Amino acid sequence: MVADNIEAVVETAVQIDEGVLDALDEAGYLREEDGVDEIDKAKLRLAIFEQIVEAKAHSKAERRKIALTKGALTKLIIPNADDEAGDEVGSKVYAELVRLVWNEANPNQSGYVQKLVGEVTDDDGMGYVLVRTKVSVQGNPVDAVYVTTSFGLIADDFTSPLGQAVTRSAKRYAANAAMLIHRGQDAKQIRKGLDSAMANAQALAGSMVDLALPESTE
């Protein structure tokens, strides 16, 4: 019985992998490397960039209309992605295609598409920023992406989540430090370590931002 279940799981996984590769192949995102089909990441990323860079928003009203949900983006990149598949394999193939596309729409500064977006400027010469957000679809919040040079939108959807992540990390550190103190560790040493970590993080962040500041003309 267990062996049969394992075999069924493996067979389903193979079918899902094959379905993903077939969809990518039909959309033109596979290339052969040493006799093995591989995802052409460069071509996929360029296609994602070409769609995202057209989703320009400079106000909240434009963001609501223009931001691309991750499902809509996936359909633009892989038109044959079946978002209405009724079977388990088909629905998981679609979910994997969405995950693949969405992961490439990474807003982090190291993201390849983010770097491409930054090469595009507005009329004032400001580089666009790839930003993720949430939009309402039939009353439900859905992940979406757009590009902007509006600091207000960037503050809402880009820097604010980064700040929240920093706060969560600090709380996690503090909670673990408190646990150690409750379990008998030296409170002064634990607090010293906490203060040092926070100071080092602030100094590192400040120095990196300072390097990006324009030189003073004074």
PyRosetta script that sets phi, psi and omega in degrees:
from pyrosetta import init, pose_from_sequence

init()
pose = pose_from_sequence("MVADNIEAVVETAVQIDEGVLDALDEAGYLREEDGVDEIDKAKLRLAIFEQIVEAKAHSKAERRKIALTKGALTKLIIPNADDEAGDEVGSKVYAELVRLVWNEANPNQSGYVQKLVGEVTDDDGMGYVLVRTKVSVQGNPVDAVYVTTSFGLIADDFTSPLGQAVTRSAKRYAANAAMLIHRGQDAKQIRKGLDSAMANAQALAGSMVDLALPESTE")
pose.set_psi(1, -47.7)
pose.set_omega(1, 179.4)
pose.set_phi(2, -62.7)
pose.set_psi(2, -42.9)
pose.set_omega(2, 179.9)
pose.set_phi(3, -61.5)
pose.set_psi(3, -39.6)
pose.set_omega(3, 178.8)
pose.set_phi(4, -64.0)
pose.set_psi(4, -40.6)
pose.set_omega(4, 179.3)
pose.set_phi(5, -64.8)
pose.set_psi(5, -42.6)
pose.set_omega(5, 179.2)
pose.set_phi(6, -62.3)
pose.set_psi(6, -43.3)
pose.set_omega(6, -179.8)
pose.set_phi(7, -62.4)
pose.set_psi(7, -40.0)
pose.set_omega(7, 179.7)
pose.set_phi(8, -66.3)
pose.set_psi(8, -40.1)
pose.set_omega(8, 178.8)
pose.set_phi(9, -64.0)
pose.set_psi(9, -45.1)
pose.set_omega(9, 179.6)
pose.set_phi(10, -62.8)
pose.set_psi(10, -43.6)
pose.set_omega(10, -179.9)
pose.set_phi(11, -62.2)
pose.set_psi(11, -41.0)
pose.set_omega(11, 178.2)
pose.set_phi(12, -64.3)
pose.set_psi(12, -42.6)
pose.set_omega(12, 179.7)
pose.set_phi(13, -61.5)
pose.set_psi(13, -40.2)
pose.set_omega(13, 178.4)
pose.set_phi(14, -65.3)
pose.set_psi(14, -42.3)
pose.set_omega(14, 179.1)
pose.set_phi(15, -62.9)
pose.set_psi(15, -38.9)
pose.set_omega(15, 178.5)
pose.set_phi(16, -65.0)
pose.set_psi(16, -46.9)
pose.set_omega(16, 179.0)
pose.set_phi(17, -59.3)
pose.set_psi(17, -43.2)
pose.set_omega(17, 179.9)
pose.set_phi(18, -65.3)
pose.set_psi(18, -39.6)
pose.set_omega(18, 179.1)
pose.set_phi(19, -64.3)
pose.set_psi(19, -40.4)
pose.set_omega(19, 178.0)
pose.set_phi(20, -63.9)
pose.set_psi(20, -47.0)
pose.set_omega(20, -179.1)
pose.set_phi(21, -64.6)
pose.set_psi(21, -38.7)
pose.set_omega(21, 178.8)
pose.set_phi(22, -63.1)
pose.set_psi(22, -42.5)
pose.set_omega(22, 179.9)
pose.set_phi(23, -65.4)
pose.set_psi(23, -41.7)
pose.set_omega(23, 179.3)
pose.set_phi(24, -68.0)
pose.set_psi(24, -36.9)
pose.set_omega(24, 179.0)
pose.set_phi(25, -65.2)
pose.set_psi(25, -44.5)
pose.set_omega(25, -180.0)
pose.set_phi(26, -64.0)
pose.set_psi(26, -31.8)
pose.set_omega(26, 180.0)
pose.set_phi(27, -85.2)
pose.set_psi(27, -6.1)
pose.set_omega(27, 175.9)
pose.set_phi(28, 89.3)
pose.set_psi(28, 24.5)
pose.set_omega(28, -176.6)
pose.set_phi(29, -112.1)
pose.set_psi(29, 22.4)
pose.set_omega(29, 174.1)
pose.set_phi(30, -113.7)
pose.set_psi(30, 146.7)
pose.set_omega(30, 173.8)
pose.set_phi(31, -137.9)
pose.set_psi(31, 154.3)
pose.set_omega(31, -178.7)
pose.set_phi(32, -94.3)
pose.set_psi(32, 127.9)
pose.set_omega(32, 179.2)
pose.set_phi(33, -128.8)
pose.set_psi(33, 111.0)
pose.set_omega(33, -178.3)
pose.set_phi(34, 55.3)
pose.set_psi(34, 41.6)
pose.set_omega(34, 177.3)
pose.set_phi(35, 79.3)
pose.set_psi(35, 5.6)
pose.set_omega(35, -178.7)
pose.set_phi(36, -119.7)
pose.set_psi(36, 134.7)
pose.set_omega(36, 177.2)
pose.set_phi(37, -74.0)
pose.set_psi(37, 127.6)
pose.set_omega(37, 178.2)
pose.set_phi(38, -129.9)
pose.set_psi(38, 154.6)
pose.set_omega(38, 177.4)
pose.set_phi(39, -69.9)
pose.set_psi(39, 129.9)
pose.set_omega(39, 176.4)
pose.set_phi(40, -82.4)
pose.set_psi(40, 87.3)
pose.set_omega(40, -174.5)
pose.set_phi(41, -61.4)
pose.set_psi(41, -38.3)
pose.set_omega(41, -178.1)
pose.set_phi(42, -62.4)
pose.set_psi(42, -44.5)
pose.set_omega(42, -180.0)
pose.set_phi(43, -67.8)
pose.set_psi(43, -40.7)
pose.set_omega(43, 179.7)
pose.set_phi(44, -63.4)
pose.set_psi(44, -45.4)
pose.set_omega(44, -178.9)
pose.set_phi(45, -64.9)
pose.set_psi(45, -39.2)
pose.set_omega(45, 179.5)
pose.set_phi(46, -64.9)
pose.set_psi(46, -40.6)
pose.set_omega(46, 178.5)
pose.set_phi(47, -63.9)
pose.set_psi(47, -41.4)
pose.set_omega(47, 178.4)
pose.set_phi(48, -63.7)
pose.set_psi(48, -44.9)
pose.set_omega(48, 177.9)
pose.set_phi(49, -57.7)
pose.set_psi(49, -45.0)
pose.set_omega(49, -177.0)
pose.set_phi(50, -62.7)
pose.set_psi(50, -30.9)
pose.set_omega(50, 177.5)
pose.set_phi(51, -81.1)
pose.set_psi(51, -46.0)
pose.set_omega(51, -176.3)
pose.set_phi(52, -65.7)
pose.set_psi(52, -39.0)
pose.set_omega(52, -174.8)
pose.set_phi(53, -66.5)
pose.set_psi(53, -17.3)
pose.set_omega(53, 176.3)
pose.set_phi(54, -84.5)
pose.set_psi(54, -12.6)
pose.set_omega(54, -179.0)
pose.set_phi(55, -89.5)
pose.set_psi(55, 66.8)
pose.set_omega(55, -176.2)
pose.set_phi(56, -89.8)
pose.set_psi(56, 128.5)
pose.set_omega(56, 178.0)
pose.set_phi(57, -131.3)
pose.set_psi(57, 139.8)
pose.set_omega(57, 179.4)
pose.set_phi(58, -126.8)
pose.set_psi(58, 6.9)
pose.set_omega(58, 177.6)
pose.set_phi(59, -152.4)
pose.set_psi(59, 164.9)
pose.set_omega(59, 179.0)
pose.set_phi(60, -63.3)
pose.set_psi(60, -35.1)
pose.set_omega(60, 178.9)
pose.set_phi(61, -64.9)
pose.set_psi(61, -43.1)
pose.set_omega(61, 177.9)
pose.set_phi(62, -66.4)
pose.set_psi(62, -37.8)
pose.set_omega(62, 179.5)
pose.set_phi(63, -58.7)
pose.set_psi(63, -43.7)
pose.set_omega(63, -179.2)
pose.set_phi(64, -61.8)
pose.set_psi(64, -36.0)
pose.set_omega(64, -176.2)
pose.set_phi(65, -84.8)
pose.set_psi(65, -33.8)
pose.set_omega(65, -166.2)
pose.set_phi(66, -101.5)
pose.set_psi(66, -31.4)
pose.set_omega(66, -175.9)
pose.set_phi(67, -54.6)
pose.set_psi(67, 136.0)
pose.set_omega(67, -179.1)
pose.set_phi(68, -92.3)
pose.set_psi(68, 121.7)
pose.set_omega(68, 174.0)
pose.set_phi(69, -67.5)
pose.set_psi(69, 158.6)
pose.set_omega(69, -177.3)
pose.set_phi(70, -66.1)
pose.set_psi(70, -28.3)
pose.set_omega(70, 175.2)
pose.set_phi(71, -69.6)
pose.set_psi(71, -42.6)
pose.set_omega(71, 179.0)
pose.set_phi(72, -64.7)
pose.set_psi(72, -40.3)
pose.set_omega(72, 178.8)
pose.set_phi(73, -63.0)
pose.set_psi(73, -42.2)
pose.set_omega(73, 179.6)
pose.set_phi(74, -61.0)
pose.set_psi(74, -42.8)
pose.set_omega(74, 180.0)
pose.set_phi(75, -66.6)
pose.set_psi(75, -31.6)
pose.set_omega(75, 177.1)
pose.set_phi(76, -69.4)
pose.set_psi(76, -36.8)
pose.set_omega(76, -177.5)
pose.set_phi(77, -82.5)
pose.set_psi(77, -41.1)
pose.set_omega(77, -178.0)
pose.set_phi(78, -126.1)
pose.set_psi(78, 83.1)
pose.set_omega(78, -173.8)
pose.set_phi(79, -57.3)
pose.set_psi(79, -26.7)
pose.set_omega(79, -178.2)
pose.set_phi(80, -87.5)
pose.set_psi(80, 4.2)
pose.set_omega(80, 175.3)
pose.set_phi(81, -63.6)
pose.set_psi(81, 122.5)
pose.set_omega(81, -173.2)
pose.set_phi(82, -91.9)
pose.set_psi(82, 98.9)
pose.set_omega(82, -179.3)
pose.set_phi(83, -84.2)
pose.set_psi(83, 2.5)
pose.set_omega(83, 179.2)
pose.set_phi(84, -119.7)
pose.set_psi(84, 20.1)
pose.set_omega(84, -180.0)
pose.set_phi(85, -60.7)
pose.set_psi(85, 131.7)
pose.set_omega(85, -176.8)
pose.set_phi(86, -95.4)
pose.set_psi(86, -10.9)
pose.set_omega(86, -178.3)
pose.set_phi(87, -101.7)
pose.set_psi(87, 163.6)
pose.set_omega(87, -175.5)
pose.set_phi(88, -61.3)
pose.set_psi(88, -47.1)
pose.set_omega(88, -178.1)
pose.set_phi(89, -63.2)
pose.set_psi(89, -46.4)
pose.set_omega(89, -178.2)
pose.set_phi(90, -62.1)
pose.set_psi(90, -41.8)
pose.set_omega(90, -179.5)
pose.set_phi(91, -68.2)
pose.set_psi(91, -35.0)
pose.set_omega(91, 179.2)
pose.set_phi(92, -74.9)
pose.set_psi(92, -31.4)
pose.set_omega(92, 174.0)
pose.set_phi(93, -62.7)
pose.set_psi(93, -45.9)
pose.set_omega(93, 179.4)
pose.set_phi(94, -62.5)
pose.set_psi(94, -44.0)
pose.set_omega(94, -179.8)
pose.set_phi(95, -61.0)
pose.set_psi(95, -37.9)
pose.set_omega(95, 179.8)
pose.set_phi(96, -70.0)
pose.set_psi(96, -37.4)
pose.set_omega(96, 176.9)
pose.set_phi(97, -65.1)
pose.set_psi(97, -41.4)
pose.set_omega(97, 177.2)
pose.set_phi(98, -62.0)
pose.set_psi(98, -45.0)
pose.set_omega(98, 179.8)
pose.set_phi(99, -60.9)
pose.set_psi(99, -42.4)
pose.set_omega(99, -179.3)
pose.set_phi(100, -62.0)
pose.set_psi(100, -47.5)
pose.set_omega(100, -179.6)
pose.set_phi(101, -67.5)
pose.set_psi(101, -45.2)
pose.set_omega(101, -176.1)
pose.set_phi(102, -64.5)
pose.set_psi(102, -38.0)
pose.set_omega(102, 178.6)
pose.set_phi(103, -61.5)
pose.set_psi(103, -31.8)
pose.set_omega(103, 179.0)
pose.set_phi(104, -77.3)
pose.set_psi(104, -19.2)
pose.set_omega(104, 176.3)
pose.set_phi(105, -87.5)
pose.set_psi(105, 50.1)
pose.set_omega(105, -174.4)
pose.set_phi(106, -81.4)
pose.set_psi(106, 122.5)
pose.set_omega(106, -177.6)
pose.set_phi(107, -78.5)
pose.set_psi(107, -8.9)
pose.set_omega(107, -178.1)
pose.set_phi(108, -63.2)
pose.set_psi(108, 151.6)
pose.set_omega(108, -176.7)
pose.set_phi(109, -59.7)
pose.set_psi(109, -23.0)
pose.set_omega(109, 179.2)
pose.set_phi(110, -83.8)
pose.set_psi(110, -9.3)
pose.set_omega(110, -178.3)
pose.set_phi(111, -65.2)
pose.set_psi(111, 135.8)
pose.set_omega(111, -176.9)
pose.set_phi(112, -62.9)
pose.set_psi(112, -44.6)
pose.set_omega(112, -179.3)
pose.set_phi(113, -67.2)
pose.set_psi(113, -38.9)
pose.set_omega(113, 176.9)
pose.set_phi(114, -57.7)
pose.set_psi(114, -41.3)
pose.set_omega(114, 179.3)
pose.set_phi(115, -64.5)
pose.set_psi(115, -40.5)
pose.set_omega(115, 178.2)
pose.set_phi(116, -64.4)
pose.set_psi(116, -42.3)
pose.set_omega(116, 179.7)
pose.set_phi(117, -59.8)
pose.set_psi(117, -38.8)
pose.set_omega(117, -178.5)
pose.set_phi(118, -65.2)
pose.set_psi(118, -16.9)
pose.set_omega(118, 177.8)
pose.set_phi(119, -80.1)
pose.set_psi(119, -11.0)
pose.set_omega(119, 179.3)
pose.set_phi(120, -97.0)
pose.set_psi(120, 132.0)
pose.set_omega(120, -177.2)
pose.set_phi(121, -119.6)
pose.set_psi(121, 157.5)
pose.set_omega(121, 175.9)
pose.set_phi(122, -87.2)
pose.set_psi(122, -172.5)
pose.set_omega(122, -176.2)
pose.set_phi(123, -64.1)
pose.set_psi(123, -20.6)
pose.set_omega(123, 180.0)
pose.set_phi(124, -95.5)
pose.set_psi(124, 4.0)
pose.set_omega(124, 178.9)
pose.set_phi(125, 84.6)
pose.set_psi(125, 9.0)
pose.set_omega(125, 179.4)
pose.set_phi(126, -84.7)
pose.set_psi(126, 135.6)
pose.set_omega(126, 179.7)
pose.set_phi(127, -75.3)
pose.set_psi(127, 138.1)
pose.set_omega(127, 178.9)
pose.set_phi(128, -70.8)
pose.set_psi(128, 155.8)
pose.set_omega(128, 178.8)
pose.set_phi(129, -124.3)
pose.set_psi(129, 130.3)
pose.set_omega(129, 174.7)
pose.set_phi(130, -76.8)
pose.set_psi(130, 127.9)
pose.set_omega(130, -174.9)
pose.set_phi(131, -132.6)
pose.set_psi(131, 135.9)
pose.set_omega(131, 172.2)
pose.set_phi(132, -95.6)
pose.set_psi(132, 150.7)
pose.set_omega(132, 179.6)
pose.set_phi(133, -151.8)
pose.set_psi(133, -173.2)
pose.set_omega(133, 172.6)
pose.set_phi(134, -122.0)
pose.set_psi(134, 135.0)
pose.set_omega(134, 174.1)
pose.set_phi(135, -123.5)
pose.set_psi(135, 157.7)
pose.set_omega(135, -178.9)
pose.set_phi(136, -90.5)
pose.set_psi(136, 124.4)
pose.set_omega(136, 175.2)
pose.set_phi(137, -123.6)
pose.set_psi(137, 110.9)
pose.set_omega(137, -176.6)
pose.set_phi(138, 54.1)
pose.set_psi(138, 39.4)
pose.set_omega(138, 176.5)
pose.set_phi(139, 83.6)
pose.set_psi(139, 1.1)
pose.set_omega(139, -178.8)
pose.set_phi(140, -113.0)
pose.set_psi(140, 138.3)
pose.set_omega(140, 177.5)
pose.set_phi(141, -71.9)
pose.set_psi(141, 131.4)
pose.set_omega(141, -177.0)
pose.set_phi(142, -130.9)
pose.set_psi(142, 139.7)
pose.set_omega(142, 177.4)
pose.set_phi(143, -62.3)
pose.set_psi(143, 138.0)
pose.set_omega(143, 179.1)
pose.set_phi(144, -148.3)
pose.set_psi(144, 169.5)
pose.set_omega(144, -176.8)
pose.set_phi(145, -142.7)
pose.set_psi(145, 148.8)
pose.set_omega(145, 176.3)
pose.set_phi(146, -157.3)
pose.set_psi(146, 176.9)
pose.set_omega(146, 175.5)
pose.set_phi(147, -123.7)
pose.set_psi(147, 151.0)
pose.set_omega(147, -177.5)
pose.set_phi(148, -158.7)
pose.set_psi(148, 162.4)
pose.set_omega(148, 167.8)
pose.set_phi(149, -118.9)
pose.set_psi(149, 4.6)
pose.set_omega(149, -179.0)
pose.set_phi(150, -76.0)
pose.set_psi(150, 119.9)
pose.set_omega(150, -179.7)
pose.set_phi(151, -64.8)
pose.set_psi(151, -33.4)
pose.set_omega(151, 178.7)
pose.set_phi(152, -59.9)
pose.set_psi(152, -45.4)
pose.set_omega(152, 178.8)
pose.set_phi(153, -69.8)
pose.set_psi(153, -38.7)
pose.set_omega(153, 178.1)
pose.set_phi(154, -62.4)
pose.set_psi(154, -41.1)
pose.set_omega(154, 178.1)
pose.set_phi(155, -62.8)
pose.set_psi(155, -41.0)
pose.set_omega(155, -179.4)
pose.set_phi(156, -66.8)
pose.set_psi(156, -48.9)
pose.set_omega(156, -166.4)
pose.set_phi(157, -107.2)
pose.set_psi(157, -8.5)
pose.set_omega(157, -176.3)
pose.set_phi(158, -121.5)
pose.set_psi(158, -63.9)
pose.set_omega(158, -176.3)
pose.set_phi(159, -73.0)
pose.set_psi(159, -34.3)
pose.set_omega(159, 179.4)
pose.set_phi(160, -62.2)
pose.set_psi(160, -47.5)
pose.set_omega(160, 175.9)
pose.set_phi(161, -61.5)
pose.set_psi(161, -34.5)
pose.set_omega(161, 177.3)
pose.set_phi(162, -64.0)
pose.set_psi(162, -43.4)
pose.set_omega(162, 178.2)
pose.set_phi(163, -62.3)
pose.set_psi(163, -39.4)
pose.set_omega(163, 178.4)
pose.set_phi(164, -64.7)
pose.set_psi(164, -36.2)
pose.set_omega(164, 178.1)
pose.set_phi(165, -65.8)
pose.set_psi(165, -39.7)
pose.set_omega(165, 177.3)
pose.set_phi(166, -62.8)
pose.set_psi(166, -43.9)
pose.set_omega(166, 179.2)
pose.set_phi(167, -61.8)
pose.set_psi(167, -42.1)
pose.set_omega(167, 178.9)
pose.set_phi(168, -62.8)
pose.set_psi(168, -39.8)
pose.set_omega(168, 179.0)
pose.set_phi(169, -64.7)
pose.set_psi(169, -41.5)
pose.set_omega(169, 179.0)
pose.set_phi(170, -63.9)
pose.set_psi(170, -42.0)
pose.set_omega(170, 178.6)
pose.set_phi(171, -63.9)
pose.set_psi(171, -39.6)
pose.set_omega(171, 179.7)
pose.set_phi(172, -64.5)
pose.set_psi(172, -42.9)
pose.set_omega(172, 177.2)
pose.set_phi(173, -60.3)
pose.set_psi(173, -48.3)
pose.set_omega(173, -177.2)
pose.set_phi(174, -62.4)
pose.set_psi(174, -40.8)
pose.set_omega(174, -179.7)
pose.set_phi(175, -64.3)
pose.set_psi(175, -40.6)
pose.set_omega(175, 178.5)
pose.set_phi(176, -70.6)
pose.set_psi(176, -35.5)
pose.set_omega(176, 176.0)
pose.set_phi(177, -63.5)
pose.set_psi(177, -43.2)
pose.set_omega(177, 178.3)
pose.set_phi(178, -62.1)
pose.set_psi(178, -38.3)
pose.set_omega(178, 178.0)
pose.set_phi(179, -59.8)
pose.set_psi(179, -44.6)
pose.set_omega(179, -179.4)
pose.set_phi(180, -62.7)
pose.set_psi(180, -39.5)
pose.set_omega(180, 178.6)
pose.set_phi(181, -64.9)
pose.set_psi(181, -43.3)
pose.set_omega(181, 179.1)
pose.set_phi(182, -62.3)
pose.set_psi(182, -24.8)
pose.set_omega(182, -178.5)
pose.set_phi(183, -96.4)
pose.set_psi(183, 13.4)
pose.set_omega(183, 170.0)
pose.set_phi(184, 100.6)
pose.set_psi(184, 0.0)
pose.set_omega(184, 178.8)
pose.set_phi(185, -71.3)
pose.set_psi(185, 158.1)
pose.set_omega(185, -176.3)
pose.set_phi(186, -62.8)
pose.set_psi(186, 112.8)
pose.set_omega(186, -175.5)
pose.set_phi(187, -61.9)
pose.set_psi(187, -39.6)
pose.set_omega(187, -178.6)
pose.set_phi(188, -65.4)
pose.set_psi(188, -40.2)
pose.set_omega(188, 179.2)
pose.set_phi(189, -68.2)
pose.set_psi(189, -39.4)
pose.set_omega(189, 178.9)
pose.set_phi(190, -64.5)
pose.set_psi(190, -45.1)
pose.set_omega(190, 179.4)
pose.set_phi(191, -64.2)
pose.set_psi(191, -38.6)
pose.set_omega(191, 178.3)
pose.set_phi(192, -61.5)
pose.set_psi(192, -42.7)
pose.set_omega(192, 178.7)
pose.set_phi(193, -64.4)
pose.set_psi(193, -39.9)
pose.set_omega(193, 177.9)
pose.set_phi(194, -62.8)
pose.set_psi(194, -49.4)
pose.set_omega(194, -179.3)
pose.set_phi(195, -60.2)
pose.set_psi(195, -40.6)
pose.set_omega(195, -179.6)
pose.set_phi(196, -65.2)
pose.set_psi(196, -42.5)
pose.set_omega(196, -179.7)
pose.set_phi(197, -64.1)
pose.set_psi(197, -43.4)
pose.set_omega(197, -180.0)
pose.set_phi(198, -65.4)
pose.set_psi(198, -41.9)
pose.set_omega(198, -179.6)
pose.set_phi(199, -65.5)
pose.set_psi(199, -42.6)
pose.set_omega(199, 179.3)
pose.set_phi(200, -63.8)
pose.set_psi(200, -41.1)
pose.set_omega(200, 179.6)
pose.set_phi(201, -63.4)
pose.set_psi(201, -43.8)
pose.set_omega(201, -180.0)
pose.set_phi(202, -65.8)
pose.set_psi(202, -41.1)
pose.set_omega(202, -179.9)
pose.set_phi(203, -65.3)
pose.set_psi(203, -42.2)
pose.set_omega(203, 179.7)
pose.set_phi(204, -64.0)
pose.set_psi(204, -47.2)
pose.set_omega(204, -179.8)
pose.set_phi(205, -61.6)
pose.set_psi(205, -44.5)
pose.set_omega(205, -179.3)
pose.set_phi(206, -62.5)
pose.set_psi(206, -41.9)
pose.set_omega(206, -178.6)
pose.set_phi(207, -67.4)
pose.set_psi(207, -37.3)
pose.set_omega(207, 179.0)
pose.set_phi(208, -66.6)
pose.set_psi(208, -40.6)
pose.set_omega(208, 178.8)
pose.set_phi(209, -69.4)
pose.set_psi(209, -38.7)
pose.set_omega(209, 178.8)
pose.set_phi(210, -59.6)
pose.set_psi(210, -37.0)
pose.set_omega(210, 179.4)
pose.set_phi(211, -65.4)
pose.set_psi(211, -25.9)
pose.set_omega(211, -179.0)
pose.set_phi(212, -86.5)
pose.set_psi(212, -12.2)
pose.set_omega(212, -177.8)
pose.set_phi(213, -69.3)
pose.set_psi(213, 143.3)
pose.set_omega(213, 177.9)
pose.set_phi(214, -66.3)
pose.set_psi(214, 150.4)
pose.set_omega(214, 179.1)
pose.set_phi(215, -66.9)
pose.set_psi(215, 142.5)
pose.set_omega(215, 179.8)
pose.set_phi(216, -68.1)
pose.set_psi(216, 140.5)
pose.set_omega(216, 179.8)
pose.set_phi(217, -94.5)
pose.set_psi(217, -0.6)
pose.set_omega(217, -179.0)
pose.set_phi(218, -74.3)
pose.dump_pdb("model.pdb")
